Amino acid sequence: IDVLVSAMKAFPNDAAVQMGGCGTFQNLVWGNDENRIRILQAGAIPEIIAAMGKHVNSAELQEWACGSLYLLSIGEPDVKEAILANKGLSAIAKAVEDNREDGGIREKGRNAMARLLFP
């Protein structure tokens, strides 16, 4: 997890690196509460959100990022707070708005927004 965060920090302009990080975080957090905390502690949340802002034209990255933020926000108040504090809700809303025709982004983005807005 730390290596992924370091790679995302070192290569912010490389969409493939950013997408790989977002996708891997989504996979690592799926059904794994320990990884949810590790990802938070490693500082991945600001990197995921920064990648969304930097690579707005990459629909695949936006989908992976929305999925990561959705799964990260499940069941852990500290993670939800970190996402909100880093303007994750705005990044997700922009991804959904900019990619209205993309069902994957719409689904993951709306799920993430619902998790962040409602207990």
Salt bridges, closest charged atoms under 4 A:
ASP33 OD1 - ARG36 NH1 2.39
GLU34 OE1 - ARG38 NH2 3.29
GLU63 OE2 - LYS108 NZ 3.24
GLU97 OE2 - ARG100 NH2 1.95
ASP98 OD2 - LYS94 NZ 2.54
